[in-house]
C-alpha cells in the first residue's frame, strides 16, 4: 500500500508542530520557575529547636526513663539460635556504642529467642537512637522489625512514663523523616518509617493528620514520593507495597483511605505552585497525575 505524499507531509507537519509546542511549554515552565522567588522554610526563632534537636532530646529522654533496666550478667537465648560469642559481645561495649551485625541480630530475635522484655527495655534507647540516625547499623533488623518489637512487648501496657517516652520518640522521628529529602529523585524513607510506626501504633490518624497539615515543602515532596512509590500496589490490589503491612491490614487501609482523599491532591497542587525548584515541581506534578490515575482506575467517585 502506497502512502499518499500529502498525508505524509501532513503527518510530518503535525509532528513538528507538536514537538514545537512541547518544547515551548517546557521552556515557559523553566522560565516561570526562574522568575519565582525561592521559598525557604522560615529559620527557627530563638528558643525554637530543629527537628534533629527535638529527636535527640526524645532519645535522651528514653535513655533516662529506661535507665533502671540494667544489663543482666547473661541474656538468656535459645542455644540453637544464639551463640555464646554473640551473647558475650553485647556485654563488651557500652550501651551507647552498640551497633552492627550482632546487635542487629539481637533486635531481630528480641523476646522470641533471645532475652525477655526487661532486656529489651534496657537496649531500647540505643535501638531508637540507631533507628533515627544510623538505621543501617541495625543490620538485618529493618525499622519495621525493630519498632514492631514494641507491640510484641505490649508497650501500651507499660508504665505511663515509658509509654510517653516511646510516643515522644515516634512523633519526633516521624516529623524528622517528613522533613528529610533524599538527593535521589523519588527516594524516601517516609514509607519505611510510617510502616514501622504502624507496626506498634493502632491509630495512625495523629501521624497522618500531622502530615497533611504540614505545609513544609519537604513534607509535600515526600508525600509525592510516597504516592509514586505505592502506585503499583494501589492499582493492582488497592494496598501499599511495603510487605510488612501484611500483618497490619487495618492500619494499612486507614492510610489508603487517607491517601485517596481529594484533599491530598489539593495539597500536592498547592505545593506545586509554591515550590522553588523545577525538579520538585516535576515530582509533584507526576504525583498528581498518578493520584488521578489511581482514583480513576479504582472507580472512586469524587465530589464535584
C-alpha positions in Angstrom: 0.0 0.0 0.0 1.4 3.4 -1.0 1.1 6.2 1.5 -0.1 9.4 -0.2 2.5 12.1 -0.2 0.1 14.7 1.0 -0.8 12.5 4.0 2.9 12.1 4.8 3.5 15.8 4.6 0.5 16.5 6.8 1.7 14.0 9.5 5.2 15.3 9.4 4.0 18.8 9.8 1.7 17.8 12.7 4.6 16.1 14.4 6.8 19.1 14.1 4.1 21.3 15.5 3.5 19.0 18.5 7.3 18.9 19.1 7.5 22.7 19.0 4.5 23.1 21.4 6.0 20.7 23.9 9.4 22.4 23.7 7.8 25.8 24.1 5.8 24.6 27.1 8.9 23.2 28.8 10.8 26.5 28.1 8.0 28.6 29.6 7.8 26.3 32.7 11.6 26.7 33.2 11.3 30.5 32.7 8.4 30.6 35.1 10.3 28.7 37.8 13.3 31.0 37.4 11.1 34.1 38.0 9.6 32.8 41.2 11.2 33.8 44.4 12.9 30.9 46.2 10.7 29.9 49.2 12.9 28.9 52.0 11.3 27.4 55.2 11.4 30.0 58.0 14.5 29.8 60.2 13.8 28.7 63.7 13.1 31.6 66.1 15.3 32.0 69.1 14.4 29.3 71.6 13.0 27.0 68.9 14.6 23.7 68.1 15.3 21.9 64.9 13.7 18.6 64.1 17.0 16.8 64.8 17.4 18.6 68.2 13.9 17.6 69.2 14.6 14.0 68.1 17.9 13.9 70.1 16.0 15.2 73.2 13.5 12.4 72.8 16.3 9.9 72.7 18.0 11.4 75.7 14.6 11.2 77.5 14.4 7.5 76.6 17.8 6.8 78.0 16.7 8.4 81.2 13.4 6.7 81.5 14.7 3.2 80.8 18.0 3.6 82.8 16.6 1.4 85.7 16.7 -1.6 83.4 20.2 -2.9 84.0 22.1 -5.3 81.7 21.8 -8.8 83.1 25.0 -10.8 83.6 23.6 -13.2 81.0 20.9 -12.6 78.4 19.3 -16.0 78.0 18.7 -17.2 74.5 17.8 -20.3 72.5 21.0 -22.4 72.3 20.1 -23.2 68.7 19.7 -19.6 67.7 22.1 -17.6 69.9 25.8 -18.3 70.0 27.7 -17.7 73.3 30.1 -15.4 71.5 27.2 -13.2 70.4 25.8 -13.1 73.9 29.2 -12.0 75.2 29.6 -9.3 72.6 26.5 -7.5 73.9 28.5 -7.0 77.2 31.7 -5.8 75.7 30.7 -2.3 74.7 28.7 0.5 76.4 25.0 0.6 75.5 25.5 3.9 73.6 28.1 2.2 71.3 26.3 -1.0 70.4 25.8 -1.5 66.7 26.4 -3.9 63.9 25.6 -7.4 63.0 25.4 -8.9 66.5 23.3 -6.1 67.9 21.0 -6.2 64.8 20.7 -9.9 65.4 19.6 -9.3 69.0 17.0 -6.8 67.8 15.7 -9.4 65.2 15.4 -12.1 67.9 14.5 -10.0 70.9 12.0 -11.7 73.2 11.3 -14.5 70.8 14.5 -16.5 71.0 16.8 -14.0 72.9 16.1 -12.3 76.2 12.9 -11.0 77.8 11.0 -7.7 78.0 13.3 -6.3 80.6 16.3 -7.0 78.4 14.6 -5.3 75.5 13.8 -2.2 77.6 17.5 -2.0 78.6 18.5 -1.9 74.9 15.5 0.1 73.6 17.1 3.6 73.8 20.0 2.5 71.7 17.7 0.9 69.2 15.7 4.1 68.9 18.9 6.1 68.5 20.1 3.9 65.6 16.7 4.0 64.0 16.8 7.7 63.9 20.4 8.4 62.8 22.1 5.2 61.7 19.4 2.6 60.6 22.0 0.6 58.6 23.8 -0.1 61.9 21.0 -2.4 62.9 22.0 -4.8 60.2 19.1 -7.1 59.1 16.7 -5.6 61.7 14.7 -3.3 59.4 12.9 -0.4 61.1 9.6 -2.3 60.7 11.0 -5.2 62.7 12.7 -3.0 65.3 9.6 -0.9 66.1 7.4 -3.9 65.7 9.1 -5.4 68.8 7.2 -2.7 70.9 3.9 -4.4 70.0 5.4 -7.8 70.9 6.4 -6.4 74.3 2.9 -5.0 74.8 4.2 -1.5 75.2 0.7 0.0 75.6 0.6 -1.7 79.0 3.9 -0.3 80.2 4.0 2.4 82.9 2.9 5.9 81.8 6.4 7.4 81.7 7.7 4.6 79.5 4.7 4.9 77.1 5.2 8.7 77.0 8.9 8.2 76.1 8.1 5.9 73.3 5.4 8.2 71.9 7.7 11.2 72.2 10.3 9.4 70.1 7.9 8.2 67.5 6.4 11.6 67.0 9.8 13.3 66.8 11.2 10.6 64.4 8.1 11.0 62.2 8.5 14.8 62.0 12.2 14.5 61.3 11.6 12.0 58.5 8.9 14.1 56.9 11.4 16.9 56.5 14.3 14.8 55.2 14.7 14.7 51.4 16.9 12.2 49.7 19.1 13.6 46.9 17.9 10.8 44.7 14.7 11.6 42.9 11.6 9.7 44.2 13.5 8.1 47.0 12.1 8.5 50.5 12.5 6.9 54.0 9.0 8.0 54.9 7.4 4.8 53.6 9.5 2.6 55.9 9.1 5.0 58.8 5.3 5.1 58.6 5.1 1.3 58.2 7.4 0.9 61.2 5.2 3.1 63.3 2.2 1.2 62.1 3.6 -2.0 63.5 3.3 -0.6 67.0 0.6 2.0 66.9 -3.1 1.1 66.3 -4.4 4.5 65.4 -2.3 6.3 62.8 -4.6 9.3 62.4 -2.4 11.7 64.5 0.6 10.9 62.3 -1.4 11.3 59.1 -3.1 14.5 60.3 0.3 15.9 61.1 1.5 15.0 57.5 -1.5 16.6 55.8 -1.3 19.7 58.0 2.4 20.1 57.3 3.0 22.7 54.5 6.7 22.4 54.7 8.0 21.8 51.1 9.9 18.7 52.2 6.8 17.1 53.7 4.8 17.7 50.5 7.6 16.3 48.3 7.8 13.2 50.5 4.0 12.9 50.0 4.5 12.9 46.3 7.2 10.3 46.5 5.1 8.1 48.8 2.3 8.1 46.2 4.6 7.3 43.3 6.3 4.5 45.4 3.0 2.9 46.1 1.1 3.4 42.8 1.6 -0.2 41.6 0.2 -1.8 44.7 -2.7 0.6 44.8 -3.6 -0.1 41.2 -3.3 -3.9 41.4 -4.6 -4.7 44.9 -5.6 -1.4 46.5 -2.9 -1.8 49.0 0.5 -0.4 49.9 3.6 -2.1 48.6 5.5 -2.5 51.8 5.3 -6.2 52.7 5.2 -5.5 56.5 1.7 -4.2 56.2 0.5 -7.8 55.7 0.2 -8.2 59.5 -1.5 -4.8 60.0 -4.3 -4.6 57.4 -6.5 -2.2 59.3 -3.7 0.3 59.7 -2.7 -0.1 56.1 -6.3 0.5 55.0 -6.5 3.7 57.1 -3.6 5.1 55.1 -5.0 4.0 51.7 -8.3 5.8 52.6 -6.4 8.9 53.7 -4.3 8.9 50.6 -7.3 8.7 48.3 -9.0 11.7 50.0 -9.3 14.6 47.4 -7.6 16.9 50.0 -4.3 15.0 49.3 -4.5 16.0 45.6 -5.3 19.6 46.7 -2.2 19.6 49.0 0.0 18.4 46.1 -1.4 21.0 43.7 -0.9 23.8 46.3 2.7 22.7 46.8 3.3 22.6 43.1 2.5 26.3 42.7 4.7 27.2 45.7 7.7 25.0 45.0 11.1 26.7 44.4 12.7 24.1 42.1 11.8 22.6 38.7 12.8 19.1 39.9 10.4 19.3 42.9 7.6 20.7 40.6 8.2 17.7 38.3 7.8 15.2 41.2 4.7 17.0 42.5 3.1 17.1 39.0 3.8 13.4 38.5 2.3 12.6 41.8 -0.9 14.4 41.0 -1.2 12.5 37.7 -0.5 9.2 39.5 -3.2 10.1 42.1 -5.7 10.8 39.3 -4.8 7.5 37.6 -5.3 5.6 40.8 -8.6 7.2 41.7 -10.0 6.7 38.1 -8.7 3.1 37.9 -10.3 2.2 41.2 -13.6 3.8 40.1 -13.7 6.1 43.1 -16.4 8.7 42.8 -15.2 12.2 43.6 -17.3 15.2 44.7 -17.5 18.0 42.1 
